[in-house]
Amino acid sequence: MKKMALIILCVAAVSGMAHAQTGRSGGNTGLGVIFGEPTGVSFKYWTSRTIAFDAAAAWSFVNGGSFQIHADILFHSFDVFRVERGRMALYYGFGGRVKTKTDTEGARVSFRLPIGISYELERAPVEIFVEVAPMLDLTPKTQGNIGGGIGFRYYF
């Protein structure tokens, strides 16, 4: 678990040094909210025109409620949808989740495979997105799970 977090941080740091112009209004860093499963604060950092890291610190309302943090690397395809204004992409990626529990079950660690659609407004530094994230829970027991939501981010 600690090794996975360290690897994600190292990749993010190296990617940050390779700062690239992304073609959107605003900057490379977006902050906003996600509503769904989970609901909370959403963050995204673009490292190139098609690759970004996202993360969320959020509350899950399933099975009595719990707090979770997830982080993913996302790959965007802007060629799938044609829009007259703004930019729309299909995205997919992989990452991890840590979900705390309020009962005796303990923390849940999961592997995530998010897939979604994002739309970047043409004249405002805003992105709207919807995603679904199938997951494989690795602890405390191995089982399938799913999350997802809708949200927006403001880029600065």
Beta strands, then each sheet from edge to edge (+ up, - down):
strand 1: 29-37
strand 2: 39-46
strand 3: 51-60
strand 4: 66-77
strand 5: 87-99
strand 6: 108-112
strand 7: 115-120
strand 8: 126-139
strand 9: 143-155
sheet 1: 1+ 2- 3+ 4- 5+ 6- 8+ 7-
sheet 2: 1+ 9-
end
